[in-house]
């Protein structure tokens, strides 16, 4: 019983810290991993020619605004999961899984849309290079966030362990 309460408290505090995350913390994670902001990392990695710079960064800022909105939606889904974790029904689990998959599809659509737009400015190779970096960074952030999210029934499994 004591172990279950400790695990429940850890889950509670993990969820609270997870929900405190924002897109600024995405940037903080990138900065901690690479020692610079995401935009600085993109700038260094991409080395956009001066002739394309204004158009590239204008489009990049537009893209980032839409990506951040999807990130907030993802955090909202995780918050709903946290709010329902101890009383998760089949219907709610299906709803949240569907929302998560829809959010993933929206990310893919965003990547595809902006790959075309960046290709028009920088060429296909540079645009692909940008999205290779973007997907890598998003994977790092998602992996970090997912370490704080327990699997369904994770607490129930702890009850089956012997002391």
PEDA-V820819 format. One line per field, one symbol per residue. burial: I if it has 24 or more other C-alpha atoms within 12 Angstrom, else O. A space follows every 50 residues. Layout:
BEGIN
burial->???
END
This chain:
BEGIN
burial->OOOOOOOIOOIIOIIOOIIOIOIOIIIOIIOOOOOOOIIOOIOOOIOIOO OOOOOIIOIIOOIIOOIIOIIOIIIIIIIIIIOOIOOOOOOOIOOIOOOI OOIIOOIOOIIOOIIOIIIOIIOOOIIOOIIOIIOOIIOOIIOOIOOIII OIOOIOOOOOOOO
END
